[in-house]
Structure formats: C-alpha cells, structure tokens
Amino acid sequence: ITSYAPFFAVGILAQQVVAKGRSPAALILLVAAFLLSCQTITFNQGWMQEHYGMAIPYPALLVANGFVFGIFAGALLIRSLVAPSKTVLMLGGLTYPLYLLHQYIGYLSLNALAPLIGKNVAFFVVLLAVLLASFLIWRFVETPLRKPLIRGLTSAIDHIASAGSAYARRNRPVART
C-alpha cells in the first residue's frame, strides 16, 4: 500500500485545494508527491516480469507518471473554468469504482480472454466491461447511498464528539486552591 502513498497524498491534496484554495504549500506538496511517485513507480516491474515476461521500462513509466500528474494538476488549475456538469460529475464518480475494479478483475479477465479472442480485442472488451461496471456501481450503488451514508456518518461522528466532550468535562482535574 505504501507504494501508492504519493497518489493517495495527491488525492487528499486535491480535496484540500478544492476546499481551501491553492497555496504555495499545496504546490510544494504536489511537487513532493510527484518526486516521490517517480521513485515508487517501479514497484510492480518484478511482478509484471514474472507474470507477463516483460515489464514497462522506467522511462515509459516516468512519461506516464508525468502525464497523469499533469492531467491532475491541470484539472485543479482549470477547475474554475469547467462547470460541474452532470457529465463531469459522472466522470468523477466513475473514478473510484474504476480504481477498485480495474486491477484484479481486469487482469483476470485479460488473462482469460486473450487466448480466446486475442490480446487487443480482449483489452477493449475488458475496458468496456470495467467502464460499464463502474458506471453501474456509481449510478445504482454510490449515488443512492451517498446522502444517507453521509447523514449517518455525520450523526455518528457528532454523537462520538458529544460523548467525548462530556467524558472530558466529567473527568477534568479539579484545580486546587
């Protein structure tokens, strides 16, 4: 999991930028996350070599990493220029289910289909299937559950905070005079 830490950090940073706005500290953290990601992008090369007999070379990984960070930074910079339309919100909503589904289900499906229909056709079939599954999860699971889940979690956090405050008040040391 720590191999993905720079990417999770950028996601958290993006939320911070959206909530609080851009700052020099945010830019420094973005650059730090990018540099750290450049050091960690090779962690899967051994696994790929073992399972596929080849691995993506480091220069290609660097280009892809720069491209991904560029898209991410660009999205943050032009955020005020792109209205949050239903399409933009849907595309954003697809990212997490796509993240969850693509790796293991994608690899298993590719490995199963490639010998039957060829690797190129298998790639597009799996891509379309994972995108469709991501859409279905976003539309019929995440969207209907989002508001009730937020309400329930907010209520639970409020109760925990209230109980913690009450406990702290009851157990506060009494000052002696």
Secondary structure, DSSP 8 states (H G I E B T S, - for coil): -GGGHHHHHHHHHHHHHHHH---HHHHHHHHHHHHHHHHHTTTTHHHHHHHHS----HHHHHHHHHHHHHHHHHHHHSTTTS---HHHHHHHHHHHHHHHHHTHHHHHHHHHHHHHH-HHHHHHHHHHHHHHHHHHHIIIIIHHHHHHHHHHHHHHHHHHHHHHHHHHHHT------
